[in-house]
Amino acid sequence: MTAWYGEDLAYIHDVGFRDYALKSAPGILDILKHREIQSGLIVELGCGSGLSTEILHQSGYQVLGIDISAAMVAIAQTRVPTAEFRVDSLFTAEIPPCCAVISIGECLSYAFDANSDAVLEALFQRIYQTLLPGGVFIFDVVVPGHAAPGEVARHFTEGQDWIVLVEKQEDPIQQLLTRRIIALRQVGDLYRRTDEVHFLRLFNMENLAKTLRQNGFQVDITDRYGAFSLPPARMVAIAYKPI
Ligand SMILES: C[S@@+](CC[C@H](N)C(=O)[O-])C[C@H]1O[C@@H](n2cnc3c(N)ncnc32)[C@H](O)[C@@H]1O
């Protein structure tokens, strides 16, 4: 078990924060269709609880989901038993030849394990090499704008049997977003508390696009997956491997 997205936060993400994945998937399917990618293997980095995996799988693709959280993968395996899942870091996992690599929900921003420019560039190179010609790499990341400089922003979200309290702040020098999360999940008459701290890299999209281009990709940057506009301070990169 990792210290991030443990059992309770994985459950809460799955039941309470599923819209991001569910609303992103149709736009991603449109991009694939537009590129005439109708079938084949999609590798999903940071597949979480398998919400988008299920949609891709039902649309006729084979899917390999990779996530660092064993608790997330356990939910995903139950949701999509016919897809393949691995508990592994997306930065180091083996990526087999495939027609698309996707990563929905800021996964490439997380700094749970080593995440640096060099690590990211090595990942881009591996994905470029393993993508079939005409393949596509689609992902979103966080960019600055989650809290004003010096501000500690606090909010809470609640569901039927859980509450999540989040404190977030940005470090503009380190280009880092810190989310301190307190999750309370009802177990019988009591609430069980879990604390997690998530560090996420904030990206400059121009630099990110430049790195992708230097590694052979053609790149579009946008703030939406089809009709779904991402919440503020998130951006999408769509990177094509030429035919
Ligand atoms: C915000 S969740 C999004 C999950 C899912 N894609 C969705 O949209 O519901 C971020 C996911 O990224 C995963 N993650 C973060 N860093 C990772 C890494 N280095 N390798 C693999 N998965 C990672 C987390 O475990 C978590 O499941």
The ligand as a MOL file (V3000), in Angstrom:
LIG
                    3D

  0  0  0     0  0            999 V3000
M  V30 BEGIN CTAB
M  V30 COUNTS 27 29 0 0 0
M  V30 BEGIN ATOM
M  V30 1 C -6.9280 12.4440 -9.3910 0
M  V30 2 S -6.6840 10.7180 -9.5380 0 CHG=1
M  V30 3 C -7.3580 10.3860 -11.1820 0
M  V30 4 C -7.7400 8.9410 -11.3370 0
M  V30 5 C -8.5010 8.6130 -12.6270 0
M  V30 6 N -7.7060 8.8110 -13.8030 0
M  V30 7 C -9.7650 9.4370 -12.7000 0
M  V30 8 O -9.7940 10.3800 -13.4880 0
M  V30 9 O -10.6860 9.1320 -11.9350 0 CHG=-1
M  V30 10 C -4.9580 10.6210 -9.8140 0
M  V30 11 C -4.4580 9.1880 -9.9500 0
M  V30 12 O -3.0860 9.1990 -10.3170 0
M  V30 13 C -2.4460 8.1430 -9.6400 0
M  V30 14 N -1.0140 8.4120 -9.6320 0
M  V30 15 C -0.3730 9.4770 -9.1240 0
M  V30 16 N 0.9620 9.3590 -9.3090 0
M  V30 17 C 1.1420 8.1880 -9.9660 0
M  V30 18 C 2.2960 7.5080 -10.4390 0
M  V30 19 N 3.5110 7.9880 -10.2670 0
M  V30 20 N 2.1180 6.3320 -11.0720 0
M  V30 21 C 0.8850 5.8100 -11.2440 0
M  V30 22 N -0.2410 6.4020 -10.8050 0
M  V30 23 C -0.1150 7.5910 -10.1760 0
M  V30 24 C -3.1010 8.1450 -8.2840 0
M  V30 25 O -2.8830 6.9530 -7.5680 0
M  V30 26 C -4.5520 8.3780 -8.6570 0
M  V30 27 O -5.2370 7.1770 -8.8970 0
M  V30 END ATOM
M  V30 BEGIN BOND
M  V30 1 1 1 2
M  V30 2 1 2 3
M  V30 3 1 2 10
M  V30 4 1 3 4
M  V30 5 1 4 5
M  V30 6 1 5 6
M  V30 7 1 5 7
M  V30 8 2 7 8
M  V30 9 1 7 9
M  V30 10 1 10 11
M  V30 11 1 11 12
M  V30 12 1 11 26
M  V30 13 1 12 13
M  V30 14 1 13 14
M  V30 15 1 13 24
M  V30 16 1 14 15
M  V30 17 1 14 23
M  V30 18 2 15 16
M  V30 19 1 16 17
M  V30 20 1 17 18
M  V30 21 2 17 23
M  V30 22 1 18 19
M  V30 23 2 18 20
M  V30 24 1 20 21
M  V30 25 2 21 22
M  V30 26 1 22 23
M  V30 27 1 24 25
M  V30 28 1 24 26
M  V30 29 1 26 27
M  V30 END BOND
M  V30 END CTAB
M  END
